[in-house]
Amino acid sequence: MIENKTSAQNHTIKIFGILFVLLCSIFYAITRLTPSTFAPLNNYTAATLGFLLQLLGMHPIVEGELLSTGGFSVKIIDECSALFVFILFSSFVLAYPTSFKNKAIGLIFGIPSLFVVNTLRLTAVFFAGL
């Protein structure tokens, strides 16, 4: 009985691992094959960062994915946006063996949370750069 349970758990873990790697690969390939599709995310990240810096009393200039203030400029690239973290997180949630409802809840709350945390991270990096 215990052996069957262990075998079932091992099978579940293998399926999860395979699905996770497969989904990561598919999502990553999509971002590399259609980079212009995700360019607005960089612009949105720069605009959000600019807005947050304004709330903190700065006067940033945002032009597309370029943000500058006080003689310091940054260009938001894919690695600065949360795109790759979204890929990892989404792949994990979608591969995890749970109901579609739980997966949807995880994605609905998780992706915006990752964006917020990433924006706060970029704010700290921006201040460190100044």
Backbone as XML, in Angstrom:
<?xml version="1.0"?>
<chain id="A" units="angstrom">
  <residue number="1" name="MET">
    <atom name="N" x="0.823" y="-1.187" z="0.000"/>
    <atom name="CA" x="0.000" y="0.000" z="0.000"/>
    <atom name="C" x="0.872" y="1.258" z="0.000"/>
  </residue>
  <residue number="2" name="ILE">
    <atom name="N" x="1.872" y="1.296" z="0.894"/>
    <atom name="CA" x="2.754" y="2.458" z="0.969"/>
    <atom name="C" x="3.558" y="2.584" z="-0.313"/>
  </residue>
  <residue number="3" name="GLU">
    <atom name="N" x="3.955" y="1.430" z="-0.873"/>
    <atom name="CA" x="4.728" y="1.446" z="-2.117"/>
    <atom name="C" x="3.912" y="2.038" z="-3.262"/>
  </residue>
  <residue number="4" name="ASN">
    <atom name="N" x="2.620" y="1.736" z="-3.346"/>
    <atom name="CA" x="1.760" y="2.287" z="-4.385"/>
    <atom name="C" x="1.610" y="3.795" z="-4.236"/>
  </residue>
  <residue number="5" name="LYS">
    <atom name="N" x="1.488" y="4.250" z="-2.987"/>
    <atom name="CA" x="1.360" y="5.682" z="-2.729"/>
    <atom name="C" x="2.640" y="6.408" z="-3.129"/>
  </residue>
  <residue number="6" name="THR">
    <atom name="N" x="3.788" y="5.843" z="-2.783"/>
    <atom name="CA" x="5.078" y="6.431" z="-3.145"/>
    <atom name="C" x="5.249" y="6.444" z="-4.657"/>
  </residue>
  <residue number="7" name="SER">
    <atom name="N" x="4.839" y="5.386" z="-5.310"/>
    <atom name="CA" x="4.927" y="5.315" z="-6.764"/>
    <atom name="C" x="4.039" y="6.374" z="-7.415"/>
  </residue>
  <residue number="8" name="ALA">
    <atom name="N" x="2.849" y="6.566" z="-6.874"/>
    <atom name="CA" x="1.932" y="7.587" z="-7.400"/>
    <atom name="C" x="2.503" y="8.985" z="-7.194"/>
  </residue>
  <residue number="9" name="GLN">
    <atom name="N" x="3.120" y="9.226" z="-6.034"/>
    <atom name="CA" x="3.723" y="10.530" z="-5.766"/>
    <atom name="C" x="4.895" y="10.783" z="-6.712"/>
  </residue>
  <residue number="10" name="ASN">
    <atom name="N" x="5.710" y="9.769" z="-6.927"/>
    <atom name="CA" x="6.832" y="9.910" z="-7.857"/>
    <atom name="C" x="6.342" y="10.215" z="-9.266"/>
  </residue>
  <residue number="11" name="HIS">
    <atom name="N" x="5.271" y="9.564" z="-9.679"/>
    <atom name="CA" x="4.688" y="9.805" z="-11.002"/>
    <atom name="C" x="4.184" y="11.247" z="-11.104"/>
  </residue>
  <residue number="12" name="THR">
    <atom name="N" x="3.508" y="11.722" z="-10.047"/>
    <atom name="CA" x="2.999" y="13.092" z="-10.028"/>
    <atom name="C" x="4.142" y="14.095" z="-10.121"/>
  </residue>
  <residue number="13" name="ILE">
    <atom name="N" x="5.217" y="13.848" z="-9.401"/>
    <atom name="CA" x="6.371" y="14.743" z="-9.426"/>
    <atom name="C" x="7.021" y="14.745" z="-10.809"/>
  </residue>
  <residue number="14" name="LYS">
    <atom name="N" x="7.120" y="13.576" z="-11.439"/>
    <atom name="CA" x="7.702" y="13.494" z="-12.786"/>
    <atom name="C" x="6.850" y="14.260" z="-13.791"/>
  </residue>
  <residue number="15" name="ILE">
    <atom name="N" x="5.535" y="14.069" z="-13.726"/>
    <atom name="CA" x="4.620" y="14.775" z="-14.636"/>
    <atom name="C" x="4.734" y="16.283" z="-14.418"/>
  </residue>
  <residue number="16" name="PHE">
    <atom name="N" x="4.769" y="16.711" z="-13.147"/>
    <atom name="CA" x="4.921" y="18.127" z="-12.842"/>
    <atom name="C" x="6.213" y="18.666" z="-13.453"/>
  </residue>
  <residue number="17" name="GLY">
    <atom name="N" x="7.318" y="17.972" z="-13.250"/>
    <atom name="CA" x="8.614" y="18.418" z="-13.777"/>
    <atom name="C" x="8.612" y="18.526" z="-15.291"/>
  </residue>
  <residue number="18" name="ILE">
    <atom name="N" x="8.055" y="17.527" z="-15.938"/>
    <atom name="CA" x="7.996" y="17.529" z="-17.411"/>
    <atom name="C" x="7.131" y="18.694" z="-17.898"/>
  </residue>
  <residue number="19" name="LEU">
    <atom name="N" x="5.955" y="18.862" z="-17.293"/>
    <atom name="CA" x="5.064" y="19.962" z="-17.687"/>
    <atom name="C" x="5.715" y="21.319" z="-17.440"/>
  </residue>
  <residue number="20" name="PHE">
    <atom name="N" x="6.383" y="21.462" z="-16.296"/>
    <atom name="CA" x="7.035" y="22.719" z="-15.957"/>
    <atom name="C" x="8.084" y="23.077" z="-17.004"/>
  </residue>
  <residue number="21" name="VAL">
    <atom name="N" x="8.957" y="22.149" z="-17.327"/>
    <atom name="CA" x="10.006" y="22.406" z="-18.318"/>
    <atom name="C" x="9.393" y="22.675" z="-19.690"/>
  </residue>
  <residue number="22" name="LEU">
    <atom name="N" x="8.380" y="21.918" z="-20.058"/>
    <atom name="CA" x="7.718" y="22.101" z="-21.348"/>
    <atom name="C" x="7.068" y="23.484" z="-21.444"/>
  </residue>
  <residue number="23" name="LEU">
    <atom name="N" x="6.331" y="23.882" z="-20.398"/>
    <atom name="CA" x="5.677" y="25.191" z="-20.411"/>
    <atom name="C" x="6.696" y="26.329" z="-20.418"/>
  </residue>
  <residue number="24" name="CYS">
    <atom name="N" x="7.744" y="26.213" z="-19.608"/>
    <atom name="CA" x="8.802" y="27.227" z="-19.619"/>
    <atom name="C" x="9.388" y="27.369" z="-21.016"/>
  </residue>
  <residue number="25" name="SER">
    <atom name="N" x="9.658" y="26.245" z="-21.653"/>
    <atom name="CA" x="10.251" y="26.260" z="-22.995"/>
    <atom name="C" x="9.317" y="26.902" z="-24.012"/>
  </residue>
  <residue number="26" name="ILE">
    <atom name="N" x="8.058" y="26.552" z="-23.938"/>
    <atom name="CA" x="7.074" y="27.115" z="-24.880"/>
    <atom name="C" x="6.934" y="28.625" z="-24.667"/>
  </residue>
  <residue number="27" name="PHE">
    <atom name="N" x="6.744" y="29.041" z="-23.424"/>
    <atom name="CA" x="6.583" y="30.474" z="-23.140"/>
    <atom name="C" x="7.831" y="31.264" z="-23.526"/>
  </residue>
  <residue number="28" name="TYR">
    <atom name="N" x="9.005" y="30.707" z="-23.222"/>
    <atom name="CA" x="10.250" y="31.395" z="-23.573"/>
    <atom name="C" x="10.392" y="31.497" z="-25.095"/>
  </residue>
  <residue number="29" name="ALA">
    <atom name="N" x="10.076" y="30.418" z="-25.804"/>
    <atom name="CA" x="10.162" y="30.440" z="-27.267"/>
    <atom name="C" x="9.222" y="31.497" z="-27.848"/>
  </residue>
  <residue number="30" name="ILE">
    <atom name="N" x="8.038" y="31.610" z="-27.286"/>
    <atom name="CA" x="7.084" y="32.623" z="-27.755"/>
    <atom name="C" x="7.663" y="34.021" z="-27.575"/>
  </residue>
  <residue number="31" name="THR">
    <atom name="N" x="8.307" y="34.277" z="-26.431"/>
    <atom name="CA" x="8.875" y="35.614" z="-26.203"/>
    <atom name="C" x="10.028" y="35.898" z="-27.151"/>
  </residue>
  <residue number="32" name="ARG">
    <atom name="N" x="10.782" y="34.882" z="-27.512"/>
    <atom name="CA" x="11.923" y="35.087" z="-28.416"/>
    <atom name="C" x="11.477" y="35.179" z="-29.877"/>
  </residue>
  <residue number="33" name="LEU">
    <atom name="N" x="10.416" y="34.468" z="-30.233"/>
    <atom name="CA" x="9.944" y="34.471" z="-31.619"/>
    <atom name="C" x="9.069" y="35.688" z="-31.932"/>
  </residue>
  <residue number="34" name="THR">
    <atom name="N" x="8.462" y="36.267" z="-30.917"/>
    <atom name="CA" x="7.593" y="37.432" z="-31.116"/>
    <atom name="C" x="7.954" y="38.532" z="-30.123"/>
  </residue>
  <residue number="35" name="PRO">
    <atom name="N" x="9.184" y="39.059" z="-30.197"/>
    <atom name="CA" x="9.608" y="40.048" z="-29.193"/>
    <atom name="C" x="8.767" y="41.324" z="-29.195"/>
  </residue>
  <residue number="36" name="SER">
    <atom name="N" x="8.259" y="41.713" z="-30.349"/>
    <atom name="CA" x="7.470" y="42.951" z="-30.400"/>
    <atom name="C" x="6.159" y="42.824" z="-29.626"/>
  </residue>
  <residue number="37" name="THR">
    <atom name="N" x="5.696" y="41.604" z="-29.432"/>
    <atom name="CA" x="4.472" y="41.373" z="-28.668"/>
    <atom name="C" x="4.644" y="41.788" z="-27.218"/>
  </residue>
  <residue number="38" name="PHE">
    <atom name="N" x="5.856" y="41.643" z="-26.701"/>
    <atom name="CA" x="6.097" y="41.907" z="-25.280"/>
    <atom name="C" x="6.782" y="43.241" z="-25.031"/>
  </residue>
  <residue number="39" name="ALA">
    <atom name="N" x="7.118" y="43.980" z="-26.075"/>
    <atom name="CA" x="7.731" y="45.303" z="-25.920"/>
    <atom name="C" x="6.845" y="46.248" z="-25.104"/>
  </residue>
  <residue number="40" name="PRO">
    <atom name="N" x="5.524" y="46.218" z="-25.264"/>
    <atom name="CA" x="4.685" y="47.098" z="-24.437"/>
    <atom name="C" x="4.849" y="46.860" z="-22.932"/>
  </residue>
  <residue number="41" name="LEU">
    <atom name="N" x="5.226" y="45.653" z="-22.530"/>
    <atom name="CA" x="5.450" y="45.391" z="-21.110"/>
    <atom name="C" x="6.622" y="46.221" z="-20.590"/>
  </residue>
  <residue number="42" name="ASN">
    <atom name="N" x="7.664" y="46.373" z="-21.392"/>
    <atom name="CA" x="8.805" y="47.207" z="-20.994"/>
    <atom name="C" x="8.377" y="48.670" z="-20.869"/>
  </residue>
  <residue number="43" name="ASN">
    <atom name="N" x="7.592" y="49.149" z="-21.834"/>
    <atom name="CA" x="7.096" y="50.526" z="-21.792"/>
    <atom name="C" x="6.195" y="50.740" z="-20.576"/>
  </residue>
  <residue number="44" name="TYR">
    <atom name="N" x="5.342" y="49.779" z="-20.308"/>
    <atom name="CA" x="4.437" y="49.877" z="-19.166"/>
    <atom name="C" x="5.226" y="49.866" z="-17.853"/>
  </residue>
  <residue number="45" name="THR">
    <atom name="N" x="6.254" y="49.036" z="-17.791"/>
    <atom name="CA" x="7.104" y="48.980" z="-16.601"/>
    <atom name="C" x="7.796" y="50.320" z="-16.392"/>
  </residue>
  <residue number="46" name="ALA">
    <atom name="N" x="8.312" y="50.916" z="-17.471"/>
    <atom name="CA" x="8.971" y="52.221" z="-17.367"/>
    <atom name="C" x="7.970" y="53.289" z="-16.922"/>
  </residue>
  <residue number="47" name="ALA">
    <atom name="N" x="6.776" y="53.269" z="-17.492"/>
    <atom name="CA" x="5.753" y="54.256" z="-17.118"/>
    <atom name="C" x="5.343" y="54.100" z="-15.653"/>
  </residue>
  <residue number="48" name="THR">
    <atom name="N" x="5.180" y="52.871" z="-15.210"/>
    <atom name="CA" x="4.814" y="52.621" z="-13.821"/>
    <atom name="C" x="5.928" y="53.067" z="-12.879"/>
  </residue>
  <residue number="49" name="LEU">
    <atom name="N" x="7.166" y="52.770" z="-13.243"/>
    <atom name="CA" x="8.311" y="53.206" z="-12.444"/>
    <atom name="C" x="8.369" y="54.733" z="-12.393"/>
  </residue>
  <residue number="50" name="GLY">
    <atom name="N" x="8.135" y="55.374" z="-13.523"/>
    <atom name="CA" x="8.111" y="56.836" z="-13.572"/>
    <atom name="C" x="7.034" y="57.409" z="-12.671"/>
  </residue>
  <residue number="51" name="PHE">
    <atom name="N" x="5.855" y="56.794" z="-12.697"/>
    <atom name="CA" x="4.753" y="57.249" z="-11.839"/>
    <atom name="C" x="5.114" y="57.114" z="-10.366"/>
  </residue>
  <residue number="52" name="LEU">
    <atom name="N" x="5.710" y="55.982" z="-10.003"/>
    <atom name="CA" x="6.100" y="55.763" z="-8.615"/>
    <atom name="C" x="7.177" y="56.755" z="-8.184"/>
  </residue>
  <residue number="53" name="LEU">
    <atom name="N" x="8.119" y="57.054" z="-9.077"/>
    <atom name="CA" x="9.157" y="58.030" z="-8.752"/>
    <atom name="C" x="8.561" y="59.428" z="-8.574"/>
  </residue>
  <residue number="54" name="GLN">
    <atom name="N" x="7.520" y="59.747" z="-9.363"/>
    <atom name="CA" x="6.827" y="61.025" z="-9.183"/>
    <atom name="C" x="6.167" y="61.090" z="-7.816"/>
  </residue>
  <residue number="55" name="LEU">
    <atom name="N" x="5.553" y="59.996" z="-7.394"/>
    <atom name="CA" x="4.928" y="59.953" z="-6.072"/>
    <atom name="C" x="5.964" y="60.156" z="-4.970"/>
  </residue>
  <residue number="56" name="LEU">
    <atom name="N" x="7.202" y="59.774" z="-5.252"/>
    <atom name="CA" x="8.277" y="59.916" z="-4.273"/>
    <atom name="C" x="8.986" y="61.264" z="-4.382"/>
  </residue>
  <residue number="57" name="GLY">
    <atom name="N" x="8.418" y="62.187" z="-5.195"/>
    <atom name="CA" x="8.933" y="63.552" z="-5.265"/>
    <atom name="C" x="9.959" y="63.810" z="-6.351"/>
  </residue>
  <residue number="58" name="MET">
    <atom name="N" x="10.188" y="62.861" z="-7.213"/>
    <atom name="CA" x="11.143" y="63.068" z="-8.302"/>
    <atom name="C" x="10.391" y="63.544" z="-9.546"/>
  </residue>
  <residue number="59" name="HIS">
    <atom name="N" x="11.154" y="63.970" z="-10.529"/>
    <atom name="CA" x="10.559" y="64.441" z="-11.787"/>
    <atom name="C" x="11.160" y="63.675" z="-12.959"/>
  </residue>
  <residue number="60" name="PRO">
    <atom name="N" x="10.778" y="62.402" z="-13.101"/>
    <atom name="CA" x="11.362" y="61.595" z="-14.166"/>
    <atom name="C" x="10.772" y="61.931" z="-15.530"/>
  </residue>
  <residue number="61" name="ILE">
    <atom name="N" x="11.564" y="61.666" z="-16.547"/>
    <atom name="CA" x="11.108" y="61.786" z="-17.931"/>
    <atom name="C" x="11.045" y="60.369" z="-18.477"/>
  </residue>
  <residue number="62" name="VAL">
    <atom name="N" x="9.880" y="59.991" z="-18.975"/>
    <atom name="CA" x="9.692" y="58.653" z="-19.519"/>
    <atom name="C" x="9.438" y="58.765" z="-21.011"/>
  </residue>
  <residue number="63" name="GLU">
    <atom name="N" x="10.278" y="58.121" z="-21.795"/>
    <atom name="CA" x="10.117" y="58.068" z="-23.250"/>
    <atom name="C" x="10.187" y="56.614" z="-23.669"/>
  </residue>
  <residue number="64" name="GLY">
    <atom name="N" x="9.022" y="56.009" z="-23.816"/>
    <atom name="CA" x="8.981" y="54.584" z="-24.156"/>
    <atom name="C" x="9.537" y="53.764" z="-23.017"/>
  </residue>
  <residue number="65" name="GLU">
    <atom name="N" x="10.615" y="53.044" z="-23.288"/>
    <atom name="CA" x="11.227" y="52.202" z="-22.262"/>
    <atom name="C" x="12.420" y="52.879" z="-21.581"/>
  </residue>
  <residue number="66" name="LEU">
    <atom name="N" x="12.653" y="54.153" z="-21.905"/>
    <atom name="CA" x="13.748" y="54.913" z="-21.315"/>
    <atom name="C" x="13.210" y="55.837" z="-20.225"/>
  </residue>
  <residue number="67" name="LEU">
    <atom name="N" x="13.875" y="55.822" z="-19.083"/>
    <atom name="CA" x="13.468" y="56.642" z="-17.955"/>
    <atom name="C" x="14.695" y="57.373" z="-17.436"/>
  </residue>
  <residue number="68" name="SER">
    <atom name="N" x="14.565" y="58.689" z="-17.235"/>
    <atom name="CA" x="15.720" y="59.446" z="-16.751"/>
    <atom name="C" x="15.282" y="60.557" z="-15.808"/>
  </residue>
  <residue number="69" name="THR">
    <atom name="N" x="16.188" y="60.885" z="-14.907"/>
    <atom name="CA" x="16.017" y="62.001" z="-13.982"/>
    <atom name="C" x="17.357" y="62.273" z="-13.312"/>
  </residue>
  <residue number="70" name="GLY">
    <atom name="N" x="17.624" y="63.520" z="-13.043"/>
    <atom name="CA" x="18.838" y="63.892" z="-12.333"/>
    <atom name="C" x="20.119" y="63.447" z="-13.008"/>
  </residue>
  <residue number="71" name="GLY">
    <atom name="N" x="20.128" y="63.403" z="-14.336"/>
    <atom name="CA" x="21.323" y="62.984" z="-15.054"/>
    <atom name="C" x="21.550" y="61.476" z="-15.091"/>
  </residue>
  <residue number="72" name="PHE">
    <atom name="N" x="20.616" y="60.717" z="-14.569"/>
    <atom name="CA" x="20.729" y="59.255" z="-14.548"/>
    <atom name="C" x="19.611" y="58.671" z="-15.400"/>
  </residue>
  <residue number="73" name="SER">
    <atom name="N" x="19.958" y="57.732" z="-16.275"/>
    <atom name="CA" x="18.965" y="57.118" z="-17.158"/>
    <atom name="C" x="19.036" y="55.600" z="-17.077"/>
  </residue>
  <residue number="74" name="VAL">
    <atom name="N" x="17.897" y="54.990" z="-17.278"/>
    <atom name="CA" x="17.826" y="53.531" z="-17.387"/>
    <atom name="C" x="16.923" y="53.176" z="-18.561"/>
  </residue>
  <residue number="75" name="LYS">
    <atom name="N" x="17.248" y="52.070" z="-19.172"/>
    <atom name="CA" x="16.405" y="51.535" z="-20.235"/>
    <atom name="C" x="15.836" y="50.224" z="-19.716"/>
  </residue>
  <residue number="76" name="ILE">
    <atom name="N" x="14.531" y="50.127" z="-19.722"/>
    <atom name="CA" x="13.872" y="48.913" z="-19.251"/>
    <atom name="C" x="13.911" y="47.890" z="-20.385"/>
  </residue>
  <residue number="77" name="ILE">
    <atom name="N" x="14.615" y="46.794" z="-20.144"/>
    <atom name="CA" x="14.695" y="45.705" z="-21.121"/>
    <atom name="C" x="13.931" y="44.503" z="-20.561"/>
  </residue>
  <residue number="78" name="ASP">
    <atom name="N" x="13.828" y="43.454" z="-21.351"/>
    <atom name="CA" x="13.063" y="42.278" z="-20.923"/>
    <atom name="C" x="13.499" y="41.776" z="-19.551"/>
  </residue>
  <residue number="79" name="GLU">
    <atom name="N" x="14.801" y="41.790" z="-19.317"/>
    <atom name="CA" x="15.307" y="41.280" z="-18.042"/>
    <atom name="C" x="14.927" y="42.184" z="-16.872"/>
  </residue>
  <residue number="80" name="CYS">
    <atom name="N" x="14.603" y="43.446" z="-17.144"/>
    <atom name="CA" x="14.179" y="44.376" z="-16.086"/>
    <atom name="C" x="12.693" y="44.238" z="-15.791"/>
  </residue>
  <residue number="81" name="SER">
    <atom name="N" x="11.927" y="43.934" z="-16.812"/>
    <atom name="CA" x="10.500" y="43.713" z="-16.575"/>
    <atom name="C" x="10.375" y="42.350" z="-15.895"/>
  </residue>
  <residue number="82" name="ALA">
    <atom name="N" x="9.220" y="42.021" z="-15.473"/>
    <atom name="CA" x="9.035" y="40.742" z="-14.781"/>
    <atom name="C" x="8.686" y="39.611" z="-15.746"/>
  </residue>
  <residue number="83" name="LEU">
    <atom name="N" x="8.969" y="39.799" z="-17.032"/>
    <atom name="CA" x="8.566" y="38.825" z="-18.054"/>
    <atom name="C" x="9.058" y="37.413" z="-17.753"/>
  </residue>
  <residue number="84" name="PHE">
    <atom name="N" x="10.336" y="37.259" z="-17.446"/>
    <atom name="CA" x="10.873" y="35.918" z="-17.231"/>
    <atom name="C" x="10.406" y="35.323" z="-15.904"/>
  </residue>
  <residue number="85" name="VAL">
    <atom name="N" x="10.171" y="36.181" z="-14.925"/>
    <atom name="CA" x="9.592" y="35.702" z="-13.663"/>
    <atom name="C" x="8.150" y="35.263" z="-13.911"/>
  </residue>
  <residue number="86" name="PHE">
    <atom name="N" x="7.426" y="36.013" z="-14.758"/>
    <atom name="CA" x="6.065" y="35.611" z="-15.126"/>
    <atom name="C" x="6.080" y="34.226" z="-15.773"/>
  </residue>
  <residue number="87" name="ILE">
    <atom name="N" x="7.060" y="34.001" z="-16.641"/>
    <atom name="CA" x="7.159" y="32.699" z="-17.328"/>
    <atom name="C" x="7.363" y="31.585" z="-16.315"/>
  </residue>
  <residue number="88" name="LEU">
    <atom name="N" x="8.320" y="31.768" z="-15.408"/>
    <atom name="CA" x="8.581" y="30.738" z="-14.400"/>
    <atom name="C" x="7.368" y="30.518" z="-13.500"/>
  </residue>
  <residue number="89" name="PHE">
    <atom name="N" x="6.795" y="31.607" z="-13.014"/>
    <atom name="CA" x="5.651" y="31.510" z="-12.113"/>
    <atom name="C" x="4.454" y="30.854" z="-12.811"/>
  </residue>
  <residue number="90" name="SER">
    <atom name="N" x="4.132" y="31.323" z="-14.009"/>
    <atom name="CA" x="2.982" y="30.770" z="-14.745"/>
    <atom name="C" x="3.194" y="29.296" z="-15.063"/>
  </residue>
  <residue number="91" name="SER">
    <atom name="N" x="4.394" y="28.937" z="-15.455"/>
    <atom name="CA" x="4.685" y="27.533" z="-15.759"/>
    <atom name="C" x="4.521" y="26.669" z="-14.516"/>
  </residue>
  <residue number="92" name="PHE">
    <atom name="N" x="5.014" y="27.175" z="-13.387"/>
    <atom name="CA" x="4.885" y="26.438" z="-12.134"/>
    <atom name="C" x="3.420" y="26.247" z="-11.766"/>
  </residue>
  <residue number="93" name="VAL">
    <atom name="N" x="2.657" y="27.329" z="-11.804"/>
    <atom name="CA" x="1.239" y="27.259" z="-11.412"/>
    <atom name="C" x="0.469" y="26.340" z="-12.354"/>
  </residue>
  <residue number="94" name="LEU">
    <atom name="N" x="0.707" y="26.465" z="-13.654"/>
    <atom name="CA" x="-0.038" y="25.647" z="-14.612"/>
    <atom name="C" x="0.356" y="24.167" z="-14.543"/>
  </residue>
  <residue number="95" name="ALA">
    <atom name="N" x="1.597" y="23.875" z="-14.181"/>
    <atom name="CA" x="2.045" y="22.489" z="-14.090"/>
    <atom name="C" x="1.653" y="21.838" z="-12.769"/>
  </residue>
  <residue number="96" name="TYR">
    <atom name="N" x="1.395" y="22.656" z="-11.752"/>
    <atom name="CA" x="1.101" y="22.126" z="-10.420"/>
    <atom name="C" x="-0.188" y="21.312" z="-10.441"/>
  </residue>
  <residue number="97" name="PRO">
    <atom name="N" x="-0.190" y="20.152" z="-9.799"/>
    <atom name="CA" x="-1.375" y="19.279" z="-9.837"/>
    <atom name="C" x="-2.485" y="19.754" z="-8.890"/>
  </residue>
  <residue number="98" name="THR">
    <atom name="N" x="-3.271" y="20.681" z="-9.369"/>
    <atom name="CA" x="-4.425" y="21.174" z="-8.621"/>
    <atom name="C" x="-5.523" y="21.529" z="-9.621"/>
  </residue>
  <residue number="99" name="SER">
    <atom name="N" x="-6.643" y="21.975" z="-9.123"/>
    <atom name="CA" x="-7.788" y="22.269" z="-9.989"/>
    <atom name="C" x="-7.535" y="23.517" z="-10.838"/>
  </residue>
  <residue number="100" name="PHE">
    <atom name="N" x="-8.280" y="23.622" z="-11.919"/>
    <atom name="CA" x="-8.181" y="24.793" z="-12.788"/>
    <atom name="C" x="-8.538" y="26.063" z="-12.016"/>
  </residue>
  <residue number="101" name="LYS">
    <atom name="N" x="-9.508" y="25.965" z="-11.124"/>
    <atom name="CA" x="-9.917" y="27.116" z="-10.313"/>
    <atom name="C" x="-8.738" y="27.620" z="-9.470"/>
  </residue>
  <residue number="102" name="ASN">
    <atom name="N" x="-8.043" y="26.711" z="-8.811"/>
    <atom name="CA" x="-6.889" y="27.108" z="-7.993"/>
    <atom name="C" x="-5.763" y="27.692" z="-8.851"/>
  </residue>
  <residue number="103" name="LYS">
    <atom name="N" x="-5.576" y="27.138" z="-10.030"/>
    <atom name="CA" x="-4.556" y="27.674" z="-10.936"/>
    <atom name="C" x="-4.927" y="29.093" z="-11.365"/>
  </residue>
  <residue number="104" name="ALA">
    <atom name="N" x="-6.202" y="29.290" z="-11.684"/>
    <atom name="CA" x="-6.668" y="30.621" z="-12.097"/>
    <atom name="C" x="-6.483" y="31.628" z="-10.961"/>
  </residue>
  <residue number="105" name="ILE">
    <atom name="N" x="-6.821" y="31.232" z="-9.751"/>
    <atom name="CA" x="-6.650" y="32.120" z="-8.597"/>
    <atom name="C" x="-5.174" y="32.464" z="-8.419"/>
  </residue>
  <residue number="106" name="GLY">
    <atom name="N" x="-4.322" y="31.462" z="-8.534"/>
    <atom name="CA" x="-2.888" y="31.689" z="-8.403"/>
    <atom name="C" x="-2.365" y="32.671" z="-9.428"/>
  </residue>
  <residue number="107" name="LEU">
    <atom name="N" x="-2.804" y="32.532" z="-10.667"/>
    <atom name="CA" x="-2.350" y="33.433" z="-11.734"/>
    <atom name="C" x="-2.939" y="34.833" z="-11.568"/>
  </residue>
  <residue number="108" name="ILE">
    <atom name="N" x="-4.213" y="34.909" z="-11.210"/>
    <atom name="CA" x="-4.881" y="36.211" z="-11.071"/>
    <atom name="C" x="-4.250" y="37.055" z="-9.972"/>
  </residue>
  <residue number="109" name="PHE">
    <atom name="N" x="-3.869" y="36.425" z="-8.882"/>
    <atom name="CA" x="-3.259" y="37.173" z="-7.778"/>
    <atom name="C" x="-1.735" y="37.218" z="-7.864"/>
  </residue>
  <residue number="110" name="GLY">
    <atom name="N" x="-1.144" y="36.187" z="-8.410"/>
    <atom name="CA" x="0.310" y="36.092" z="-8.440"/>
    <atom name="C" x="0.976" y="37.018" z="-9.434"/>
  </residue>
  <residue number="111" name="ILE">
    <atom name="N" x="0.464" y="37.082" z="-10.648"/>
    <atom name="CA" x="1.123" y="37.895" z="-11.682"/>
    <atom name="C" x="1.113" y="39.382" z="-11.321"/>
  </residue>
  <residue number="112" name="PRO">
    <atom name="N" x="-0.008" y="39.963" z="-10.913"/>
    <atom name="CA" x="0.042" y="41.373" z="-10.488"/>
    <atom name="C" x="0.969" y="41.590" z="-9.287"/>
  </residue>
  <residue number="113" name="SER">
    <atom name="N" x="0.994" y="40.639" z="-8.369"/>
    <atom name="CA" x="1.878" y="40.758" z="-7.211"/>
    <atom name="C" x="3.340" y="40.784" z="-7.641"/>
  </residue>
  <residue number="114" name="LEU">
    <atom name="N" x="3.685" y="39.936" z="-8.594"/>
    <atom name="CA" x="5.057" y="39.923" z="-9.109"/>
    <atom name="C" x="5.399" y="41.251" z="-9.778"/>
  </residue>
  <residue number="115" name="PHE">
    <atom name="N" x="4.437" y="41.821" z="-10.498"/>
    <atom name="CA" x="4.677" y="43.104" z="-11.151"/>
    <atom name="C" x="4.932" y="44.197" z="-10.113"/>
  </residue>
  <residue number="116" name="VAL">
    <atom name="N" x="4.142" y="44.206" z="-9.049"/>
    <atom name="CA" x="4.304" y="45.210" z="-7.984"/>
    <atom name="C" x="5.673" y="45.056" z="-7.319"/>
  </residue>
  <residue number="117" name="VAL">
    <atom name="N" x="6.023" y="43.842" z="-6.964"/>
    <atom name="CA" x="7.318" y="43.604" z="-6.311"/>
    <atom name="C" x="8.461" y="43.992" z="-7.244"/>
  </residue>
  <residue number="118" name="ASN">
    <atom name="N" x="8.331" y="43.678" z="-8.528"/>
    <atom name="CA" x="9.374" y="44.040" z="-9.491"/>
    <atom name="C" x="9.504" y="45.560" z="-9.608"/>
  </residue>
  <residue number="119" name="THR">
    <atom name="N" x="8.390" y="46.273" z="-9.605"/>
    <atom name="CA" x="8.427" y="47.733" z="-9.680"/>
    <atom name="C" x="9.114" y="48.321" z="-8.449"/>
  </residue>
  <residue number="120" name="LEU">
    <atom name="N" x="8.833" y="47.760" z="-7.289"/>
    <atom name="CA" x="9.508" y="48.212" z="-6.068"/>
    <atom name="C" x="11.014" y="47.914" z="-6.146"/>
  </residue>
  <residue number="121" name="ARG">
    <atom name="N" x="11.363" y="46.766" z="-6.696"/>
    <atom name="CA" x="12.775" y="46.415" z="-6.884"/>
    <atom name="C" x="13.453" y="47.407" z="-7.803"/>
  </residue>
  <residue number="122" name="LEU">
    <atom name="N" x="12.800" y="47.748" z="-8.910"/>
    <atom name="CA" x="13.375" y="48.701" z="-9.863"/>
    <atom name="C" x="13.515" y="50.086" z="-9.240"/>
  </residue>
  <residue number="123" name="THR">
    <atom name="N" x="12.588" y="50.452" z="-8.379"/>
    <atom name="CA" x="12.676" y="51.738" z="-7.682"/>
    <atom name="C" x="13.924" y="51.772" z="-6.813"/>
  </residue>
  <residue number="124" name="ALA">
    <atom name="N" x="14.159" y="50.703" z="-6.070"/>
    <atom name="CA" x="15.344" y="50.623" z="-5.229"/>
    <atom name="C" x="16.623" y="50.667" z="-6.075"/>
  </residue>
  <residue number="125" name="VAL">
    <atom name="N" x="16.611" y="49.962" z="-7.191"/>
    <atom name="CA" x="17.773" y="49.962" z="-8.090"/>
    <atom name="C" x="17.999" y="51.352" z="-8.667"/>
  </residue>
  <residue number="126" name="PHE">
    <atom name="N" x="16.907" y="52.022" z="-9.026"/>
    <atom name="CA" x="17.018" y="53.358" z="-9.581"/>
    <atom name="C" x="17.643" y="54.324" z="-8.561"/>
  </residue>
  <residue number="127" name="PHE">
    <atom name="N" x="17.163" y="54.261" z="-7.320"/>
    <atom name="CA" x="17.724" y="55.113" z="-6.276"/>
    <atom name="C" x="19.191" y="54.768" z="-6.021"/>
  </residue>
  <residue number="128" name="ALA">
    <atom name="N" x="19.526" y="53.513" z="-6.063"/>
    <atom name="CA" x="20.932" y="53.113" z="-5.886"/>
    <atom name="C" x="21.781" y="53.651" z="-7.019"/>
  </residue>
  <residue number="129" name="GLY">
    <atom name="N" x="21.228" y="53.685" z="-8.210"/>
    <atom name="CA" x="21.958" y="54.216" z="-9.362"/>
    <atom name="C" x="22.183" y="55.709" z="-9.281"/>
  </residue>
  <residue number="130" name="LEU">
    <atom name="N" x="21.229" y="56.416" z="-8.673"/>
    <atom name="CA" x="21.390" y="57.855" z="-8.497"/>
    <atom name="C" x="22.511" y="58.134" z="-7.526"/>
  </residue>
</chain>
